[in-house]
Each structure stands twice: as C-alpha cells, then as structure tokens.
Amino acid sequence: MNFLRFLLLLPFLLLALIVAIANRQTVLFSLDPLAETTPAIGFEVPLFAIVFLSVLLGIVLGGGAAWAKQHKWRRLAKEERKQIKSLSKELETATPDRR
C-alpha cells in the first residue's frame, strides 16, 4: 500500500520540483498597495515559495470549510453511536443468559 501511495505521489512531487526549479527568481512580495518601488512592508522571496504557500493556504482553507460543513453529520453520527450503545446495554440486561 505504501508503494502504491508513493507511485501516485511521485508525479506530483516531480511537478513541484520542476515548478520550483523554473521559478527560482526572487520577487518583491509587498503588503503595501500604494508604494510600488519602496514598500513599507515587503520582502523578497523566491516565486516558487509564493506559489507553494498559496496552494497550501488553499488546501488548508478548503479542508477547514469542508470540515465545518460536515459538522451536522458528525454530530448525528455521535448521537447514533450513543443510542446504539444504550440499546446494546438494554438488550444485554433484557435477554437472559442462556448457558
């Protein structure tokens, strides 16, 4: 199973490596929208770092949104597990031991 997972992950890792090598140049990442040449808040980073961090942020935000949307189903599953446990205990006490 681990080998299959590795084989499926390998193309994505190679693609990420190619993107990183092709985008090694540094760019000015600025948080100051008004100053173009000398921003008050800005730093130089490799372009691939911005791309990878943007993708990672999208994955985290998308996962968080999906997790939040599934809250109703997780709560329902928890309630049903409690009910199953309660009914199992009730069944054990209601049926005589047949030994």
Distance bins in CASP14 RR format, pairs under 12 A and 6 or more apart:
PFRMAT RR
TARGET T0000
AUTHOR 0000-0000-0000
RMODE 2
METHOD distances of the structure
MODEL  1
1 7 0 0 0 0 0 1 0 0 0 0 0
1 8 0 0 0 0 0 1 0 0 0 0 0
2 8 0 0 0 0 0 1 0 0 0 0 0
2 9 0 0 0 0 0 1 0 0 0 0 0
3 9 0 0 0 0 0 1 0 0 0 0 0
3 10 0 0 0 0 0 1 0 0 0 0 0
4 10 0 0 0 0 0 1 0 0 0 0 0
5 12 0 0 0 0 0 1 0 0 0 0 0
5 13 0 0 0 0 0 1 0 0 0 0 0
6 12 0 0 0 0 0 1 0 0 0 0 0
6 13 0 0 0 0 1 0 0 0 0 0 0
7 13 0 0 0 0 0 1 0 0 0 0 0
7 14 0 0 0 0 0 1 0 0 0 0 0
9 15 0 0 0 0 0 1 0 0 0 0 0
9 16 0 0 0 0 0 1 0 0 0 0 0
10 16 0 0 0 0 0 1 0 0 0 0 0
10 17 0 0 0 0 0 1 0 0 0 0 0
11 17 0 0 0 0 0 1 0 0 0 0 0
11 18 0 0 0 0 0 1 0 0 0 0 0
12 18 0 0 0 0 0 1 0 0 0 0 0
12 19 0 0 0 0 0 1 0 0 0 0 0
12 55 0 0 0 0 0 1 0 0 0 0 0
13 19 0 0 0 0 0 1 0 0 0 0 0
13 20 0 0 0 0 0 1 0 0 0 0 0
14 20 0 0 0 0 0 1 0 0 0 0 0
14 21 0 0 0 0 0 1 0 0 0 0 0
15 21 0 0 0 0 0 1 0 0 0 0 0
15 22 0 0 0 0 0 1 0 0 0 0 0
15 48 0 0 0 0 0 1 0 0 0 0 0
15 51 0 0 0 0 0 1 0 0 0 0 0
15 52 0 0 0 0 0 1 0 0 0 0 0
15 55 0 0 0 0 0 1 0 0 0 0 0
16 22 0 0 0 0 0 1 0 0 0 0 0
16 23 0 0 0 0 0 1 0 0 0 0 0
16 48 0 0 0 0 1 0 0 0 0 0 0
16 49 0 0 0 0 0 1 0 0 0 0 0
16 51 0 0 0 0 1 0 0 0 0 0 0
16 52 1 0 0 1 0 0 0 0 0 0 0
16 55 0 0 0 0 1 0 0 0 0 0 0
16 56 0 0 0 0 0 1 0 0 0 0 0
17 23 0 0 0 0 0 1 0 0 0 0 0
17 24 0 0 0 0 0 1 0 0 0 0 0
17 48 0 0 0 0 1 0 0 0 0 0 0
17 52 0 0 0 0 0 1 0 0 0 0 0
18 24 0 0 0 0 0 1 0 0 0 0 0
18 48 0 0 0 0 0 1 0 0 0 0 0
18 51 0 0 0 0 0 1 0 0 0 0 0
19 46 0 0 0 0 0 1 0 0 0 0 0
19 47 0 0 0 0 1 0 0 0 0 0 0
19 48 1 0 1 0 0 0 0 0 0 0 0
19 49 0 0 0 0 0 1 0 0 0 0 0
19 50 0 0 0 0 0 1 0 0 0 0 0
19 51 1 0 0 1 0 0 0 0 0 0 0
19 52 0 0 0 0 1 0 0 0 0 0 0
19 54 0 0 0 0 0 1 0 0 0 0 0
19 55 0 0 0 0 1 0 0 0 0 0 0
20 46 1 0 0 1 0 0 0 0 0 0 0
20 47 0 0 0 0 1 0 0 0 0 0 0
20 48 1 0 1 0 0 0 0 0 0 0 0
20 49 0 0 0 0 1 0 0 0 0 0 0
20 50 0 0 0 0 0 1 0 0 0 0 0
20 51 0 0 0 0 1 0 0 0 0 0 0
20 52 1 0 0 1 0 0 0 0 0 0 0
20 55 0 0 0 0 0 1 0 0 0 0 0
21 46 0 0 0 0 0 1 0 0 0 0 0
21 47 0 0 0 0 0 1 0 0 0 0 0
21 48 0 0 0 0 1 0 0 0 0 0 0
22 46 0 0 0 0 0 1 0 0 0 0 0
22 47 0 0 0 0 1 0 0 0 0 0 0
22 48 1 0 0 1 0 0 0 0 0 0 0
22 51 0 0 0 0 0 1 0 0 0 0 0
23 45 0 0 0 0 0 1 0 0 0 0 0
23 46 1 0 0 1 0 0 0 0 0 0 0
23 47 1 0 1 0 0 0 0 0 0 0 0
23 48 1 0 1 0 0 0 0 0 0 0 0
23 49 0 0 0 0 1 0 0 0 0 0 0
23 50 0 0 0 0 1 0 0 0 0 0 0
23 51 1 0 0 1 0 0 0 0 0 0 0
23 52 0 0 0 0 1 0 0 0 0 0 0
24 45 0 0 0 0 0 1 0 0 0 0 0
24 46 1 0 1 0 0 0 0 0 0 0 0
24 47 1 0 0 1 0 0 0 0 0 0 0
24 48 1 0 0 1 0 0 0 0 0 0 0
24 49 0 0 0 0 1 0 0 0 0 0 0
24 51 0 0 0 0 0 1 0 0 0 0 0
25 44 0 0 0 0 1 0 0 0 0 0 0
25 45 0 0 0 0 0 1 0 0 0 0 0
25 46 1 0 0 1 0 0 0 0 0 0 0
25 47 1 0 1 0 0 0 0 0 0 0 0
25 48 0 0 0 0 1 0 0 0 0 0 0
25 49 0 0 0 0 0 1 0 0 0 0 0
25 50 0 0 0 0 0 1 0 0 0 0 0
26 43 0 0 0 0 1 0 0 0 0 0 0
26 44 1 0 1 0 0 0 0 0 0 0 0
26 45 1 0 0 1 0 0 0 0 0 0 0
26 46 1 0 1 0 0 0 0 0 0 0 0
26 47 1 0 0 1 0 0 0 0 0 0 0
26 48 0 0 0 0 0 1 0 0 0 0 0
26 49 0 0 0 0 1 0 0 0 0 0 0
26 50 0 0 0 0 0 1 0 0 0 0 0
27 42 0 0 0 0 0 1 0 0 0 0 0
27 43 0 0 0 0 0 1 0 0 0 0 0
27 44 1 0 0 1 0 0 0 0 0 0 0
27 45 1 0 0 1 0 0 0 0 0 0 0
27 46 1 0 0 1 0 0 0 0 0 0 0
27 47 1 0 1 0 0 0 0 0 0 0 0
27 48 0 0 0 0 0 1 0 0 0 0 0
27 49 0 0 0 0 1 0 0 0 0 0 0
27 50 1 0 0 1 0 0 0 0 0 0 0
27 51 0 0 0 0 0 1 0 0 0 0 0
28 35 0 0 0 0 0 1 0 0 0 0 0
28 36 0 0 0 0 1 0 0 0 0 0 0
28 37 0 0 0 0 1 0 0 0 0 0 0
28 38 0 0 0 0 1 0 0 0 0 0 0
28 39 1 0 0 1 0 0 0 0 0 0 0
28 41 0 0 0 0 0 1 0 0 0 0 0
28 42 1 0 0 1 0 0 0 0 0 0 0
28 43 1 0 0 1 0 0 0 0 0 0 0
28 44 1 0 1 0 0 0 0 0 0 0 0
28 45 0 0 0 0 1 0 0 0 0 0 0
28 46 0 0 0 0 0 1 0 0 0 0 0
28 47 0 0 0 0 0 1 0 0 0 0 0
28 50 0 0 0 0 0 1 0 0 0 0 0
29 39 0 0 0 0 1 0 0 0 0 0 0
29 41 0 0 0 0 1 0 0 0 0 0 0
29 42 1 0 1 0 0 0 0 0 0 0 0
29 43 1 0 1 0 0 0 0 0 0 0 0
29 44 1 0 0 1 0 0 0 0 0 0 0
29 45 1 0 1 0 0 0 0 0 0 0 0
29 46 0 0 0 0 0 1 0 0 0 0 0
29 47 0 0 0 0 1 0 0 0 0 0 0
29 49 0 0 0 0 1 0 0 0 0 0 0
29 50 1 0 0 1 0 0 0 0 0 0 0
29 51 0 0 0 0 0 1 0 0 0 0 0
29 53 0 0 0 0 1 0 0 0 0 0 0
29 54 0 0 0 0 0 1 0 0 0 0 0
30 36 0 0 0 0 1 0 0 0 0 0 0
30 37 0 0 0 0 1 0 0 0 0 0 0
30 38 0 0 0 0 1 0 0 0 0 0 0
30 39 1 1 0 0 0 0 0 0 0 0 0
30 40 0 0 0 0 1 0 0 0 0 0 0
30 41 1 0 0 1 0 0 0 0 0 0 0
30 42 1 0 1 0 0 0 0 0 0 0 0
30 43 0 0 0 0 1 0 0 0 0 0 0
30 44 0 0 0 0 1 0 0 0 0 0 0
30 45 0 0 0 0 0 1 0 0 0 0 0
30 50 0 0 0 0 0 1 0 0 0 0 0
31 39 1 0 0 1 0 0 0 0 0 0 0
31 40 0 0 0 0 1 0 0 0 0 0 0
31 41 1 0 1 0 0 0 0 0 0 0 0
31 42 1 0 1 0 0 0 0 0 0 0 0
31 43 0 0 0 0 1 0 0 0 0 0 0
32 38 0 0 0 0 1 0 0 0 0 0 0
32 39 1 1 0 0 0 0 0 0 0 0 0
32 40 1 0 1 0 0 0 0 0 0 0 0
32 41 1 0 1 0 0 0 0 0 0 0 0
32 42 1 0 0 1 0 0 0 0 0 0 0
32 43 0 0 0 0 0 1 0 0 0 0 0
33 39 0 0 0 0 1 0 0 0 0 0 0
33 40 0 0 0 0 0 1 0 0 0 0 0
33 41 0 0 0 0 0 1 0 0 0 0 0
33 42 0 0 0 0 0 1 0 0 0 0 0
34 40 0 0 0 0 1 0 0 0 0 0 0
34 41 0 0 0 0 0 1 0 0 0 0 0
35 41 0 0 0 0 1 0 0 0 0 0 0
35 42 0 0 0 0 1 0 0 0 0 0 0
36 42 0 0 0 0 0 1 0 0 0 0 0
43 49 0 0 0 0 0 1 0 0 0 0 0
43 50 0 0 0 0 0 1 0 0 0 0 0
44 50 0 0 0 0 0 1 0 0 0 0 0
45 51 0 0 0 0 0 1 0 0 0 0 0
45 52 0 0 0 0 0 1 0 0 0 0 0
45 53 0 0 0 0 1 0 0 0 0 0 0
45 54 0 0 0 0 0 1 0 0 0 0 0
46 52 0 0 0 0 1 0 0 0 0 0 0
46 53 0 0 0 0 0 1 0 0 0 0 0
47 53 0 0 0 0 0 1 0 0 0 0 0
47 54 0 0 0 0 0 1 0 0 0 0 0
48 54 0 0 0 0 0 1 0 0 0 0 0
48 55 0 0 0 0 0 1 0 0 0 0 0
49 55 0 0 0 0 0 1 0 0 0 0 0
49 56 0 0 0 0 0 1 0 0 0 0 0
50 56 0 0 0 0 0 1 0 0 0 0 0
50 57 0 0 0 0 0 1 0 0 0 0 0
51 57 0 0 0 0 0 1 0 0 0 0 0
51 58 0 0 0 0 0 1 0 0 0 0 0
52 58 0 0 0 0 0 1 0 0 0 0 0
52 59 0 0 0 0 0 1 0 0 0 0 0
53 59 0 0 0 0 0 1 0 0 0 0 0
53 60 0 0 0 0 0 1 0 0 0 0 0
54 60 0 0 0 0 0 1 0 0 0 0 0
54 61 0 0 0 0 0 1 0 0 0 0 0
55 61 0 0 0 0 0 1 0 0 0 0 0
55 62 0 0 0 0 0 1 0 0 0 0 0
56 62 0 0 0 0 0 1 0 0 0 0 0
56 63 0 0 0 0 0 1 0 0 0 0 0
57 63 0 0 0 0 0 1 0 0 0 0 0
57 64 0 0 0 0 0 1 0 0 0 0 0
58 64 0 0 0 0 1 0 0 0 0 0 0
58 65 0 0 0 0 1 0 0 0 0 0 0
58 66 0 0 0 0 0 1 0 0 0 0 0
59 65 0 0 0 0 0 1 0 0 0 0 0
59 66 0 0 0 0 0 1 0 0 0 0 0
60 66 0 0 0 0 0 1 0 0 0 0 0
60 67 0 0 0 0 0 1 0 0 0 0 0
61 67 0 0 0 0 0 1 0 0 0 0 0
61 68 0 0 0 0 0 1 0 0 0 0 0
62 68 0 0 0 0 1 0 0 0 0 0 0
62 69 0 0 0 0 1 0 0 0 0 0 0
63 69 0 0 0 0 1 0 0 0 0 0 0
63 70 0 0 0 0 1 0 0 0 0 0 0
64 70 0 0 0 0 1 0 0 0 0 0 0
64 71 0 0 0 0 0 1 0 0 0 0 0
65 71 0 0 0 0 0 1 0 0 0 0 0
66 73 0 0 0 0 0 1 0 0 0 0 0
66 74 0 0 0 0 0 1 0 0 0 0 0
67 73 0 0 0 0 0 1 0 0 0 0 0
67 74 0 0 0 0 1 0 0 0 0 0 0
68 74 0 0 0 0 0 1 0 0 0 0 0
70 76 0 0 0 0 0 1 0 0 0 0 0
70 77 0 0 0 0 1 0 0 0 0 0 0
71 77 0 0 0 0 0 1 0 0 0 0 0
71 78 0 0 0 0 0 1 0 0 0 0 0
72 78 0 0 0 0 0 1 0 0 0 0 0
72 79 0 0 0 0 0 1 0 0 0 0 0
73 79 0 0 0 0 0 1 0 0 0 0 0
73 80 0 0 0 0 0 1 0 0 0 0 0
74 80 0 0 0 0 0 1 0 0 0 0 0
74 81 0 0 0 0 0 1 0 0 0 0 0
75 81 0 0 0 0 0 1 0 0 0 0 0
75 82 0 0 0 0 0 1 0 0 0 0 0
76 82 0 0 0 0 0 1 0 0 0 0 0
76 83 0 0 0 0 0 1 0 0 0 0 0
77 83 0 0 0 0 0 1 0 0 0 0 0
77 84 0 0 0 0 0 1 0 0 0 0 0
78 84 0 0 0 0 0 1 0 0 0 0 0
78 85 0 0 0 0 0 1 0 0 0 0 0
79 85 0 0 0 0 0 1 0 0 0 0 0
79 86 0 0 0 0 0 1 0 0 0 0 0
80 86 0 0 0 0 0 1 0 0 0 0 0
80 87 0 0 0 0 0 1 0 0 0 0 0
81 87 0 0 0 0 0 1 0 0 0 0 0
81 88 0 0 0 0 0 1 0 0 0 0 0
82 88 0 0 0 0 0 1 0 0 0 0 0
82 89 0 0 0 0 0 1 0 0 0 0 0
83 89 0 0 0 0 0 1 0 0 0 0 0
83 90 0 0 0 0 0 1 0 0 0 0 0
84 90 0 0 0 0 0 1 0 0 0 0 0
84 91 0 0 0 0 0 1 0 0 0 0 0
85 91 0 0 0 0 0 1 0 0 0 0 0
85 92 0 0 0 0 0 1 0 0 0 0 0
86 92 0 0 0 0 0 1 0 0 0 0 0
86 93 0 0 0 0 0 1 0 0 0 0 0
87 93 0 0 0 0 0 1 0 0 0 0 0
87 94 0 0 0 0 0 1 0 0 0 0 0
88 94 0 0 0 0 0 1 0 0 0 0 0
88 95 0 0 0 0 0 1 0 0 0 0 0
89 95 0 0 0 0 0 1 0 0 0 0 0
END
